[in-house]
Amino acid sequence: MALKLEGGGQFVPKAESEIRCDVHGIVTTWGELDAIQQLAVEEGIDTAEDLECLLALSRRSA
């Protein structure tokens, strides 16, 4: 699966690929995201500045 980039290119993520949200200041890797988070990134889904970042959910402890 290839992700569409903002500049029009494509990118095939690996587990160690860095994924970042500049709005929320979150940096993680593709492999740390669960399936729902990966789908959100693939589809370009984001959240509002005043809400929790979708990428931050992987940082919650059980």
Buried (B, 14 or more C-beta within 10 A) or exposed (E): EEBEEEEEEEEEBEEEEEBEBEEBEBEBBBEEBEEEBBEBBEEEEBBEEEEEBBBBBBEEEE
